[in-house]
Amino acid sequence: MTGPMPAAFIGHGSPMNAVESNRFTAAWSGFGQTVPRPRAILVISAHWYINATAVTAMARPRTIHDFYGFPRELFEVQYPAPGLPELAEEISDVVRPTWVGADVDSWGIDHGTWSVLVHAFPDASIPVVQLAINANEPAEYHLHLGAKLTPLRERGVLIVGSGNIVHNLAGMDPGQPEDGFAWAKRFDDAAHGQLTHSPADVLTLEAHRDYAAAVPTPDHFIPMLYFAGLAGAAADSGGSVDTLITGYTYGSLSMTSYVLH
């Protein structure tokens, strides 16, 4: 390939997307078919939210079913992608002086990652590494750490943030399986404006009137900050953010996804 590897933010929604076919999973599949084949995939998933900055460094990461109450078919999904332990050292080097731990046995590939990758890269042959979200750090830390990951794109690493810009589980309405509340749409639209025009200033969203409803907890929002950091770093060299797909589910979840070229 010529130029840096694309990066992406994916609104992953329900784990059931792993075993369903819908317009969102079709978009993820199309993304996987159009990007150059990566050397490795680095995922920042909302579901590895711990008290440290760490990356998976095992040769054979396990498929983690980090949920409950779903059909058996979902628990039977396996994503047997290899790991890439040497990528942990590369990540540690590019983000210095930020400390990054190497996790050799506690995590693996969680559903925030595999529910997307089973569609984007179904053969599970590309090495997958996850970067943990450090719950002790402020939003600025994650935005800046995302920017520091930029050199990996030049080395053939596809960087994917997996979360949801609007993620309010307590506010879900089963009667709106394919629509969003007005406040969810307002906040999602504001995020769209920031990511496509001024990603480096994405933290201004914290002052939005609907921020508290859209982001009651930060775990699903933070993966987008890594993407925004990458996009901001790429702006001076002509990088651009495109919308992969837009949409909502159950009123209070945004499924909007983006690609950085």
Secondary structure as the mmCIF struct_conf table of DSSP 4:
data_model
#
loop_
_struct_conf.conf_type_id
_struct_conf.id
_struct_conf.beg_label_comp_id
_struct_conf.beg_label_asym_id
_struct_conf.beg_label_seq_id
_struct_conf.end_label_comp_id
_struct_conf.end_label_asym_id
_struct_conf.end_label_seq_id
BEND BEND1 GLY A 3 GLY A 3
HELX_LH_PP_P HELX_LH_PP_P1 PRO A 4 PRO A 6
STRN STRN1 ALA A 7 GLY A 11
HELX_RH_3T_P HELX_RH_3T_P1 PRO A 15 ALA A 18
TURN_TY1_P TURN_TY1_P1 VAL A 19 VAL A 19
BEND BEND2 ASN A 22 ASN A 22
HELX_RH_AL_P HELX_RH_AL_P1 ARG A 23 THR A 34
BEND BEND3 VAL A 35 VAL A 35
HELX_LH_PP_P HELX_LH_PP_P2 PRO A 36 PRO A 38
BEND BEND4 ARG A 39 ARG A 39
STRN STRN2 ALA A 40 SER A 45
TURN_TY1_P TURN_TY1_P2 ALA A 46 HIS A 47
STRN STRN3 TYR A 49 ILE A 50
BEND BEND5 ASN A 51 ALA A 52
STRN STRN4 ALA A 54 THR A 56
BEND BEND6 ALA A 59 ARG A 60
HELX_LH_PP_P HELX_LH_PP_P3 PRO A 61 PRO A 61
STRN STRN5 ARG A 62 THR A 63
HELX_LH_PP_P HELX_LH_PP_P4 ILE A 64 ILE A 64
BEND BEND7 GLY A 69 PHE A 70
HELX_RH_AL_P HELX_RH_AL_P2 ARG A 72 PHE A 75
TURN_TY1_P TURN_TY1_P3 GLU A 76 GLU A 76
HELX_RH_AL_P HELX_RH_AL_P3 PRO A 85 VAL A 94
TURN_TY1_P TURN_TY1_P4 VAL A 95 PRO A 97
BEND BEND8 THR A 98 THR A 98
STRN STRN6 GLY A 101 ASP A 103
BEND BEND9 VAL A 104 SER A 106
STRN STRN7 GLY A 108 ILE A 109
HELX_RH_AL_P HELX_RH_AL_P4 HIS A 111 ALA A 120
BEND BEND10 PHE A 121 PHE A 121
TURN_TY1_P TURN_TY1_P5 PRO A 122 ASP A 123
BEND BEND11 ILE A 126 ILE A 126
STRN STRN8 VAL A 128 GLN A 130
STRN STRN9 LEU A 131 LEU A 131
STRN STRN10 ILE A 133 ASN A 134
TURN_TY1_P TURN_TY1_P6 ALA A 135 ASN A 136
BEND BEND12 GLU A 137 GLU A 137
HELX_RH_AL_P HELX_RH_AL_P5 ALA A 139 LYS A 148
TURN_TY1_P TURN_TY1_P7 LEU A 149 LEU A 149
HELX_RH_AL_P HELX_RH_AL_P6 THR A 150 GLU A 154
TURN_TY1_P TURN_TY1_P8 ARG A 155 GLY A 156
STRN STRN11 VAL A 157 GLY A 163
BEND BEND13 ILE A 165 VAL A 166
STRN STRN12 HIS A 167 HIS A 167
HELX_RH_3T_P HELX_RH_3T_P2 LEU A 169 GLY A 171
TURN_TY1_P TURN_TY1_P9 PRO A 174 GLY A 175
TURN_TY1_P TURN_TY1_P10 PRO A 177 GLU A 178
STRN STRN13 GLY A 180 GLY A 180
HELX_RH_AL_P HELX_RH_AL_P7 ALA A 182 HIS A 197
HELX_RH_3T_P HELX_RH_3T_P3 PRO A 199 ALA A 207
BEND BEND14 HIS A 208 HIS A 208
TURN_TY1_P TURN_TY1_P11 ARG A 209 ASP A 210
HELX_RH_AL_P HELX_RH_AL_P8 TYR A 211 ALA A 214
BEND BEND15 PRO A 216 PRO A 218
TURN_TY1_P TURN_TY1_P12 ASP A 219 PHE A 221
HELX_RH_AL_P HELX_RH_AL_P9 ILE A 222 ALA A 234
HELX_RH_3T_P HELX_RH_3T_P4 ALA A 235 SER A 237
TURN_TY1_P TURN_TY1_P13 GLY A 238 GLY A 238
STRN STRN14 VAL A 241 ILE A 245
STRN STRN15 TYR A 248 THR A 249
TURN_TY1_P TURN_TY1_P14 TYR A 250 TYR A 250
STRN STRN16 GLY A 251 GLY A 251
TURN_TY1_P TURN_TY1_P15 SER A 252 SER A 252
STRN STRN17 LEU A 253 SER A 254
STRN STRN18 SER A 257 LEU A 260
#
